[in-house]
Amino acid sequence: MKKLKNRTKLYIFLAVLAITIFLLGVLLGVLIGNAIGKKKIMGYSGEMEKEASGEDISEEIEDMQEEQSVVVSEPSANVTNVYIPKRERIFGHIPVNSYKLENFYPEDGFMAYHDDAGNKISWLGVDFSYHQENVNWDELEASGIDFVILRCGYRGYSEGGLVKDEKFDEYATECNNRGIPLGVYFFTQAISVEEAVREAEFVIETISDYKISYPVAFDTEYVSDDSARTNLEDIGEELRTDMCHAFCKKIKEAGYYPMIYASENWIRRELNYEALQEYDFWAPQYLDKNDFMYDFTIWQYTEKGYVPGVDEQVDLDISMVNYAEFVPAMREAVLSNGSILEYSSVGGDNSGGDTGDNYESGSEDIVITPEVDVQIE
């Protein structure tokens, strides 16, 4: 009987000991869990503090942030609104000249385009190269010229070297100092896509120190010299089109507005115009009435014009778009690592109407955010 009592006491002791060990284990687990949880919270808080202070956290988090797209509903205080006249582009169809021929007629001695009420809705320009050796800029500025397009360079006919126009720096400085909107063109002799890209890079390097307010044009045309490298190479329509696209794409990536200079015959015989319709065209046609077959935004209407300040003949142009309203802002967005958000509007025509504060319809609203990198989902 005494042995039974002792055995009972032993069982009770073992049971109490087991319960005590279990409770201690539970208590220890709770303590360890709380400690780990607090460490995680403190670590997360530290990451949040780093993020708030602008410090880098981990590559994984950075990768996640780069993949995120944010739609901005309210632009910041640094946003610039730019209105680009809408051009109807029906892909799969060749865009044609949609201007009214009867609305092209001279005003104040220069060609102009007018609306049906007789209001001038075009901008007068002149294009120069080193051939115009002497320019009286005071007289030219007072002449009513709205913009100047300069040849910034060319590729040589024979050896294919890239050459800056002798007058470019002097004339570009005059335009910028006087606030005359400036565009440029490059005379190409590229025989490959790689050469066209290098020509674009050369142009970007050449114009980088100047304010460019009008397009950067790729001048592709026939050369009468039989020894010219473009006449010695077999350049088909596809390659020539690819070279135009490569040049324009590189120019656009740098924040400038690309354009292609080409005659009607050159487009018809040497280019796939349908494949290039995303770009504006500069049309040389020396007639009183512009019946240029294809769509265009600048018309070079004479090669024998005269303007005050220049003694010799010059090329004169009219632009159907006031590029100076939006081109500089596009470049500024690239320089400040901002983003360009495009919003298409309903309607629009090719009338070359006003832009900016008075612009009413037919536009793409480009919002430039200089400080925040924003993308459309």
Buried (B, 14 or more C-beta within 10 A) or exposed (E): EEEEEEEEEEEEEEEEEEEEEEEEEEEEEEEEEEEEEEEEEEEEEEBEEBEEEEEEBEEEEEEEEEEEEEEBEEBEEEBBBBBBBBBEEEEEEEBEBEBBEEBBBEBEEBBBBBEEEEEBBBBBBBBBBBEBEEBEBEEBBEBEBBBBBBBBBBBEBEEBEBEBBEBBBEBBEBBBEEEBBBBBBBBBBBBBBEBBBBBBBBBBBBBEEBBBBBBBBBBBBEEEEEEBBBBEEEBEEEBBBBBBBBBBBBBBEBBBBBBBBBBBEBBEEBBBBEBBBEBBBBBBBEEEEBEBBBBBBBBBBBEEBBBEBBEEBBBBBBBBBBBBBBBBBBBBBBEBEBBBBEEEEEEBBBBBBBBEEEBEEBBBBBBBBBEBEBEEE
